[in-house]
């Protein structure tokens, strides 16, 4: 049989393959383009297990979600302090501090911590965002006690060894210096200060280089306190056992006052004839290969705790929250100008930072900027139909449901709520709140908030300069060379720092 098949297959020669390829080009693509997208399937309900909360005597909050079936427990320690409290001069300090926790304690070296966690079939993950810092792990329930001993050790007894800090700082600087040569990263880096009035959570070359052991120790003592922390257990563990473990390993954590971090000032913007954008910045990066094109605007008064959160979330799904979103449809699917285009909100307590982003060839940067502005404007000018909006809501609710199916995903969702002081009961209201958003609310949100934003393009300016002038004839375009960038300067130019 094998010989017969081989003989027959040889008849299917290269000429046959060329013929079939031409047939596909002639008929297959057209037929594919005519196939309509399937309707969304019926919405699945999401059953969120009971979220039980208690407090230790030292003020630490303990949250437990019991899920039987799989003998695994995910544990997240949330500290309500992050990059918002560090300032530009020490940007990156919160993240460095979180990373240093796993680099050694008074009784364990960094290697011992990693090896012991690996022996338990787990690992410790740490990091910091704008609003909070976290440590997390997942472990089988029979090894939870051993893992908790290590978790508590790195939180209560960090050594902050100088040699580990020097190594981490060197690695961070190397990574940062490379990333600053990449258009997308550089655009976000500049936007953190120029558009949002903040600083990059990963730090700057100057700030990372200035962080010393004393800075780490001071930030740690001010931020890592039990009364500002939440220990979250999700998985095969009863509440009484979780509270007992929390008290055993963190009950002696001493409480102290914790300062409240303030959000940096927002830089003002001027006017523009269409109101969508006010400023236009080009960071000239010769031989960049691609250009990063961004629309950026701070949204004040609409934070994670705001009633506008769900309207903003549905808006983002519609505009740039997936393959079928408007930005991706216009820029990638219809015109083939990018591998992907999207948008997102970075949430704060009482505000948020919005950005629409993509990368394209340098020569098409101006065209893509024009398309992004047109899509932003279309949000405020017209109401999306139910046929367009319902699938985008389904993307949100479907992703939400899938995320809660894993212990780690559910623990992360709970941590997100607690970092903003939002009750865990909102998990049960998520799908209802998303589905109740009306098209008029999206239009109103866009009209109110997407004004006087910034357009930031990072790329080889010589390749799109003329086209940019034609497409945006009335825009005042500020140009800064990439090698002159210093985000501590009001003009972004290193030479202008006093």
N, C-alpha and C positions, 0 to 999 in steps of 0.2 A: 504493500500500500504506500509505503514511504517513497518507493521508486516511481510509482505512477504519479503521485502528487508532484514530485520534483519535475518530472517531464512536462506535465501540463502547465506548471507555473512558468517554465521557460518560454512558453508560447506568449505569455503576457509580457511582451518586451517593452523597450523604451518608447516605441511609437504609440503603443496603447496607453502608456502612462501620460504622454504628452497630450493625446487626444482627450483623455478624461480630465486632465487639468484645464484644458481650454474650455471644455464643456462646463466645468465648475465655474470658471471665471465668467462665462457668458450667462449661465442660468442660476448657478448656486447662490451667488451673492445677492442677485435681485430677489430670488425667492426668500432668502434669509431676511432681507430688508423688509419684505412684505408681511412677515409673520408678526402678528401683534403680540405684545407682552401678555402673559396670562394674568387673569384676575387674582388678587390676593386670596389666599385660602381663608377658611374660617378662623377667627381669632381664638387662640387657646388661652384658657384661664391660667393664672399664675397663683399658686397657693404658697404664700409666704408663711413659714412656720412662726410660732409665737416667739417674739423677741422679749426676753426677760432681763430686767435690769436690777442691779443692786449696787451698794456702795460699801467699800471697806472703811474702817475707822479713820484711815489717813486721807480720805476724800477721793480715792481712786474709784472710778466707775467700772463696774464689771458687767458686760453684756453677754448673754448666752442664747444661742439658737441651737436647740437639740434636733439633730437629724440622724435617725437610725438607718440601718441598712448597710452602710459602708464604714468600717472601723478606722476612720480618719478624722482628725480634728485640725482645723485651721485656726491659728491664733494670730491676731493682729494687735499690736500695741500702738495706739494713736496718741500722739502728743500734740496738743493744740498750739503749736508754735512752729513757724516755718520761715521762709525767706522774707516775709513781710517785716520781720523784726530785725533784719541785719544791716540794711542800708547799703548804698552804692560802694562805699569805701571798703566794706567787708563782704561784698556780694559773693555768694557761694559758701558762706560760713555755715549756714544751716545744713546744707548738703554734705559738706566736709565733716561736720560734727556727727551726723547720722552715720556716715561711712566709717568714721573712726571708732564707733562703738564696737564694731566687729573685728577691730584690728588688735585686740588684746585687752585683758583685764589684769587685776592684781594677781590672779592665780593661773591664768590661761594666756598663751600666746595666740596670735592670729592663726597660726598653723594648727594649733590644738583645737581652737574653736571650729575651724573648718573641718578638721578630721573627725572630731566628735559628732558634729552634726551629720556628716556624711555617713558615719557608722550607724546613725539612727535612721538613715534613709531620708534625710531632710537637708535643708540649708536655711541660713538666716539671711533675709533680704532687708536692706535698710535704704532709706532715702528721704528727701525732703522736697516738698513743693512750696508753693507760695503761702498756703494756709496752714500746713501742718507737716509733721514728721512722722514716719512710721517704721516699725520693725515687724516683719511677718515671717511665719513659717507654717508648714503643713507636715503632720507627722501621724503615724499610726497611733491609735488610742493607747496601746499597751506601752508605748515609748514616750508618752506625753510628759510624765514626771521628769525623766532625764532631759528632755528638750527644754522644759520650763526652767530647770536649774541653770541651763546655759543662757537662756533668754534673760532671766533675771540678773545673772552675773554680768552680762555686757551692759545692762542698763544701770545697775547699782554700783558696779565696781570697775568702770573703764579706767585704763591706765594712761591713755593718750600719749604713748611713747613717742619721743621726738623722731626717732628713726622711721617709725611707721607714718608719721605725719609728713616727713620729708619725702618719703616715697610716694604717698598718695598725692601730695601737692605737685610733685614732678609729673606723675602720670596724668593728673587733671590738666596741667598746663600743656602737655604734649597733645592731648586730645583736643583741647580748646584751640590751640594754634592751628591744628589741621582743620578743624571745623570752620574756623573763620576764613578759610579759603573756599568754602562751599557756598554758592549763592543763596540757597534756601536757609541755611543756618545763619548766615550773615544778615539776611533780611530780618529774621526774627530777633536777632541780637540787637540790631539797631533800633527796631521797633519798640523793644522793651522800654527804652528810655525816651526816644524821640516821639513816639506815638502814644505810649501809655503812661509816661511819667514815672516809671518804676525802674527796675534793674533786672538783668538776667539772673535767674535762680542758679545757673551754673557758674556764675562769676565772670570776671574780666581778667585778662592777664595780670593787670596791676593788683586787683583785689586778691586773687588767689596767691600771688607771690607775697602778699603782705600778711597773710593769715598765719599767726603763730600759735604755739601751744596754749598760751594764756588766753587768746581769743576763743579757742575751742572750749577750754575749761569754763570760761565766763559764760558763754552762750549756753553750754550744757547745764550749768547750775541754775541759770535763770529760767530756762525753758523746760527742762525735763524734771517735772514735779508731779507727784501723784494726783493733786487736785486738778490738774489740767490734762490728765491722761485718761484714756479709756482702753481697757483690756477686753478684747472681743474674742469669744470662743464660738466656733460654728462647727458642728459635726456630732460625732458619736460621744457625747458627754452630757450628763445631766447637770442641771443648774447647781445643785448642792455640791457636786464634785468640782465644778468649775470655780465656784466661789471659794471652796476649800483650798484649791490649788493656787488661786490668786492670792489668798491671804497667807498661805505658806511661803510663797516665793516673793511677794511684793508687799506684804503687810508691814514690814519694818522700813519701808521706803519713807523717809522723813519728808514732811510737808513744809513748804515755804511759799511766801507770796510770789506770784508770777506777774510780770508786767504785760500789758496789752500792747501788741504791735500795731503800728499805724501804717496805713497805706500811703505811699508817696504822693506828692502833688501831681496833678495832671497839667501838662503844658497846653496853653491855649492855642487855638487855631484861628486863622483869619477867615474871610468870606470867599465864596466862589460863585460863579454865575449859575451853576446848576444845583448847588447846595449839597451834592453827594460827597464831594471831596473839597478840601480847602488847601492842602499842601501837596506838593509833588516832589519826591526825592529820588534821585538816581545815585546809587553807589556804583561808581565805575570800577569794574573788575575785569581788566583786559584778559583776553584768552580764557574767559570763564567757561566756554563750552556751552553753557545754558544760562538763561536769565530767569531769576525768581521774580514773579510779579505778584504784588500783594495789595489788598485794600484793607486798611486797619482803622479801627475807631474804638475809643473807650466808651462804654455804656454806663453812665452814672445813674444810680437810683434803681437799677434792675440787677440785683445780685441773686445769689443762689437761694436766698430766703424770700425773694420777691414773688408776688403773684404773677409776674410776667415770665417766670422761669419756664413754664410749660409752653407759652406762646413762642418764646425765643427758641426752645428746643425743636418745636415743629418747624418753625421758620428755617432753622439751620438744616434740618433734614431735607426740606424742600430745596434750599439753595445749594448746599454743598455737602450733604451728609451721606453720600454713597454714590454708587455707579450711575444710578438713574436720576441723580439730582440735576438741577438746571445747569449749574456751572459745568459739570462733567459732560452733560449732553451737548452744550454749545461749544465747549472748547476741545474736548477730546473726540466725542462720537461724531459730531457733525463735521468738524473741520480738521481733526487730526493734528491739532497744534500742541498737544501735551499727552503724556501718559496718564494724567489724572489731575483733576481740579477739585478742590473742596473748601470747606469753611469750618470754623469752630468758635465756641465761646470758652474763654478761660474764666471760671467763676471765682468771684470774691464774695465776701459776706453781703455787702451792700452795693456792689458794682460788678462789672464784668468787662473783659477785653474781647472784642470781636475781630476776627481776621478771615479774609478770603484769600486763598493762596494757590499758586500753581507754578510750575516751571515749564519753559518752552525754549525753542531756539532763540538766540539773540535777535535774529532778524524779525521775528514775529512778536517780540515783547510789547511793542506799542499796540498792535492789533489785539492781543490778549488783554491788555489793560483796558482797552475800549470795551471789550466784551464783558469784563467784570463789572465795570461801571454801569453798563446797560442792564445787566442782570440785577444789580443792587437797586437801580432805579425802578425796574419792573416790579419789584416787590412792593414798593410804595405806591405804584400807579394803578395796580389792578389786583382783583381778588382771585386767588387760585381756585379752580373748580374742585368739587368733591372727587372727581375722577383722578385728578392729579394729587390731591391732598391725602386721600385715604391710604394709598400705598405708602406714602412717606410716613404716615403715622404708624402703619404696620411695621415699617423698618425699626422704628423706635421701640414699640412694644415688644416686637419679636426679639430684638437684641437684649432688651431688659429681662425678658423671661429666660433666655438662654444663659445670661450672666448669673442669674440667681440659682441655676441648676447645680452649680459647683459650690463647694464650701468656701473656696478662696474668693470666688466672685461675690457671693453673698456677704462674706466678711468685709470685702472692699466696699460694697454698696452701703453697708451699715456705717463703716468708718467715714465715708464721705458725708453722710447725714450728720453724724456726731461732730465732725470738724466744723460744721456750720451751725451747730446747736439746733438742728432740726429733729423732731421726734421720729423714732424709727417707724411709727405707724404710717408715715408717708409712703413707705414701700407698698402698702396695700392700696394706696390711692393713686399710684403712678399711672396705671393704664387708663383709669377713668379720667384723670386730669388731662392726659395726652389726647384722648379721643374727644374730649369736650372742647378743644381749641377750635375756634371758628376762623374762617378765612379773613374776616374783618379784623380780628385781633392781630393777625400776621401783618396785614397792611398797615394797621395803626402803629404797631411796634416799629416797623421799618421806617415809616414816615417820620416818626418821632426821634429815632435814635441813629439812623444811618445818614447823618448829615455832618458836614465839616470834617470828614475823615481824611486819612492820608493815603496816597498811592506811593508805594515804595517799590522800585525796581532795582535789582542788583544784577549786573551783567556787563557785557562789553559795550559800553555806551556808543562807541563809534559805529557799531553795526545797526543800531536802531535810532540814532539821534535824529536823522532827517524825517523818518516816519513818525516819530513821536511828536515832532514839531507840527507836522501836517494834521495829525489826528487830535492833538490838544493845542490848538493855536493860541488859546487865551491863557494857558497855564504858565505860571512862573515856576520853572523847573530848577530846583537846587541840585547841584552836582558836587559830589564829594568823592575823591579818590579812595579806593578801598584801603590802600596802605597809609592813608591819613586819618582813618577813623579812630576816634576816641569818644565814647558815648558819655563821658563826663563833661565834655565840652558842649556849650549851648548850641554851637554851630556844627557839632560832630567832628570838627577838625582839631587835631592835636595841637596845631600851631596857634590856635585861638584860646588855649587854656591859660589863664592868668597865673 
